Amino acid sequence: MKRAWVWPVLIAAPIVLAALSLMVGKAATPLSAWIDHDDPRWAIIFELRAPRAILAILVGGALGLAGAAMQGYTRNPLADPGVLGVSAMAALGAVLTLYFGLAAATPWLLPVAAITGAILGVLILMALSGLSGSAITFLLTGIVLQSVAGAAVALALSLAPNPWATQEIIDWLMGSLTDRSYDDVRLALPFIAAGAALLFSLRRALDALSLGEASAVSLGTNLRRTQAILAAGLGLAVGACVAVTGVLGFVGLIAPHLLRPLTSGEPGRLLAPSAFGGAALVLLADILVRATPSAAEIKLGVALSAIGGPFFLLVLLAMRRRVA
């Protein structure tokens, strides 16, 4: 990091926001309620809001890390699991389990299906666009992948056996942390941890790839092995996130972009900051949707899309100015 204050801020931001997340909501929770187990608000803090905050950290960190890894591998600032259809493919896998009623009977099938869909999405994306594809080629490939996955999800919705199944799928696709429990934390944590470990193991390979494929190979980087590890890491991390929260877009685009200027442009050094930045971003967005004065809580995925859409447009405009 270029500046000494960056790491303390990155570490402190999720901690402060997590504490704030435990306090924000429809019910006021003074500090006295945090230590009095007989206070009914204690259960609100530690049984309802705490798992939600933990999931926000896990999911935000995983998506921020995944975005940084994709951008470093492809050398493309537009790479992001949500924008490029990886999350949509994970959603398709999960929706199929909801459609056929398999998730209710066998809960572990939902994350497995989401992870399988995410891995398949990564492999298709890389196969169609190529390692050295241009930004436009990579973006168009991702749009095609997202469109195909979205069409398949729409087909599942139109053929849903009953309106309750349809509503369950729609609510889940919009992305939310509402009513999540420690069971969801236990479900997602092992997969996210395994995926993050795989992605962090690519630090040196990503730095080498920033010099070009030929230079990376000359430095001892095995491109096929790197691609396989990346696909597995993204599949585990993104698939687990989608399985417990639904689709949350743009986290992996925003966090690396905001923090890249502080890392000397080295992809490997951007991974950890992006994880912290993604966690802070999702926590902040979740606090804002709960603090919004409305009868029904705004879906977290909708709020992140409202933030990420304009941000994505600004990135495109900045790239266009640099090319011109």
N, C-alpha and C positions, 0 to 999 in steps of 0.2 A: 504494500500500500504506500502511496506517495505521502500521505499525511498521517501523523501519529494519532489524531483524534478519530479516524475512521472506524477502526475496530471497536473501540469502546462504545461508539454510537451504534454500530451495527448490532453489538451484543445487547446493549441496554434497550434498544427500541422494542424488540419482541417482548422483553420482560415487562417493561412499563405498559405496553399495550395489552399484554395478557392480564395484568392486574386490573387495568381499566375495563377490560372485557368482563371480568367477574363482577364489576360494579354497575355496568350499564344494562338497562332493560326496563321492562314495564314496572317491575317492583323495585323500590328503593332498598339498598342493602348497606346500611351503615356499618362501620368497623366493628361495632358491638356484635353484630350478627355473624361475624367471621369466626368468633371464638366461643359463642354460646351454642352448644349442640341442641339445646332445647328450643332455641328460636327457630320457627318454621322457615325463616329465610336462609338459615344455614344450609338446608337441603337444596334450596334454589341455587346457591352459590356453588356448592361442591358436587351436587348430583346432576344439575342441569347445565350450568354455565362452565364449570371446569372442564368437562370432556369436550365441550364445544371449543373452548380456547385451545386445548391440547391438539385437537384435530386441525384447527386453523393453522397452528404452528407447523404441524407435520405436513399438511397438504400444501400450504404456501411454500414451505421450504423445499419440498420435493418438486413442485412445479417451477420454482425459480431456478433450482439446480438443473432440472431437465432442459429448460430453455437455454441456459448458459452452455450446457453440454452440446445441444443441437447447433447453436450458433457457432461454437468453437469448432466442431467437427466439419460443418459445411462451409465455414468461413462466410456465413450469410447472416446479416443482422436481422432478417425477417423470420428466421427459424423459431418456431414455438409450437409446442404440442397441440395447442388449441387452434391456432391459425392454420396449421398445415395438416389438420385432419387426424392426427394421432389420437387426440381425445375423442373425436367423433367415432373412430374405429373402436376404441375402448367402450364407448357408450353403446355402440351397436352390439358388441358382445354381451354387455350387461343387460341390455333391453331384451335380447332373445331369451335370457333366463327368466326375466319378469314376464314376458309374453307367454311362455310355456308353463309358467307357474313353478319352475324348478327352484327359484331362489327361496321360496317359502318353505319347501320341503327340505332342501339342502343348502343352507346359507353359504357354505364355502364355495359353491359353484359360481356365485356372482363375482367375487374378485378374480377367480380363475378365468372366467369368461372375459372379464374386462382386461386382464393382463394379456390374455391370448390375442384379443382384438388390437390392443396397443402395439404389441410386438409385430403382429402382421402388418399394421399400418406403417410402422417404421421401416420394415423391410420393403414394402411396396413403394414407399416414398423414395427410398435410396435407390431401388432398382430402376425406377422410372426417370428420376432426375439425374442420377449419376453423382459421384463424389465431387466432381469439379464443375457441376452445372451452374449456370448463371443464376443471379438472384431472381430474375423473372421466370426462368424455367422451374426453379425450385418452388416459387410461390404458386405458379399455375398448376404444377403437379399436386401441391397440397390442396389447392382449391378443388381440383377434380376429385381427389380422395375424399375430401370433406363432403362434396356434393353426393358422391356415390353412397357414402355411409349415411348421410342425412336422408337420402331417398329410401334407403332400406329401413331406417327407423320410422319414416313416415308411413311406409307400407305396413310395418308392424302395428302402428297406431291405428291405421284404417281397418285392419283386420282383427283388432283386439276383440276378445270374446265377450267382454262386457264393459260398461262405462267406468266401472271402478278400476279395472286394469288400465284403461286408457288414462284416467286421471292420475294414477300412480306413476305411470311412465312419464307423463308430462311434467308432473311435479319434480320427479327425480332428474329429468333432463335439464331443468332450469337451474339446477345447482343450488344447494343450500346446506347450512350446518344446523338447521332447526331440529330439535328433538333428537340430536345425536347423543349416544351414551358411551360408557366405557367399553361396551362390547364392540362398538365401531372402532374405538381406539385400538383395542387388542387385535381386531381384524386387520386393520391397515398397517399397524406399526411394523410387523416383521417384513412385509413386502416392501414397504418404503425404505426401511433400513437396508435391506439387501440391495435394492435398486440404487440407493444413494452410495453404498459402498462400491458398487461396480462403476458408477459414474465418476466418483472421486479417484478411482484407480487409473483413470484415463488422463490425469493432469499432464503428465509429460508428453503423452501422445498428442494431445490437443495443442500443446505449445509447439511441438515439432511440425504438426500439420499447418500451423500458421505460416511456415516458411515455404509451403508447397509440398505436393505429394512426393516428388523426387527427392527433395531434401529430407523429408521425414523418413523415407525408406533408407536413405544413406545414413541416417542417425540411428537406425535399428528399429524403426517402428514397423510392426506387422499390420498392414492395412486391413486385412481380412479379420484378424483377431480383434483389432480395435472396433471394426464395424459390428462384429458379433457381440462384443461386450456392451457397446453402446445400445444396440437393439434390445438386449436383455435388461440392461439397467433402465432404459426408458420404459420398456414394457412393464416391469415390476413397479416402478415408482408411479408412473402416470396411471396405469391400470388400477392400482390400489387406491389412488386419489379419486378416480372416477367412480370406483365401486362404492365408496362411502359418502361422497358428497355430490355426485353427479358431475356435470361438466362445468368447470370454472375456467374461463378463457382469459388470455392475455397476461396472466401472471408471469409466465415464462418469457414474455416479450418485454414487459415493462421493467422488471427488476434488473436484468442484465444491462439494459440500455442506460438506466440511471446510474449504475455503479461502474460501468466500463471505464469512464474517464479516470477513475481512481485506482485502476489496476495496471496502468502502463500498457494497456491493450493486450495483455497476455491471457489467452483463454483459460489456461490452467489455474491462474491466480484469481479468475473471476468466479469460479465455481462456488466456493464457500461464501463469499459476500452475497452472491445471488440467492443462495439458500436463506440467509438471514434476511435479505431484502424481501424475498417472496413471502416469508413468514410474517414480517411486519405489514406487508401490503394486504394480505388476506385478513389479518387481525383487524387492521384499520377499516377495511371495507365492511367486515362483519359488525364492528361497533357502529358504523354509520347506518347500516340497514336497521339495526335494532333501535337506534336513537331517532330514526325518522318518525315524526308524528303521524302515523297512519293506522287505520283499523287493522289491516293485514300487513304482516312483515314483508318487505320487498325481498325477492329472491336474491341471494348473494351472487349467483351467476349473472343475473340481469344487471346488478350494480357494477360488477367488474367489467361487463361488456360496455356499459355506458362510459366507464373510465377508459377502457382499452381501445375502443373504436377510434375516438379522436386521436389518441396517442399513436396508434398504428398509422393513421393518416399523416400525422406530423413526421413520422419516421420516413414514410414514402416520399413526402415532399422534400425532406432534407436530402435523401438519396438522389432525387431528381436534380436538385440544385448542384450537388457535387458532380454528377455526371455531366450536366450542362456546362 
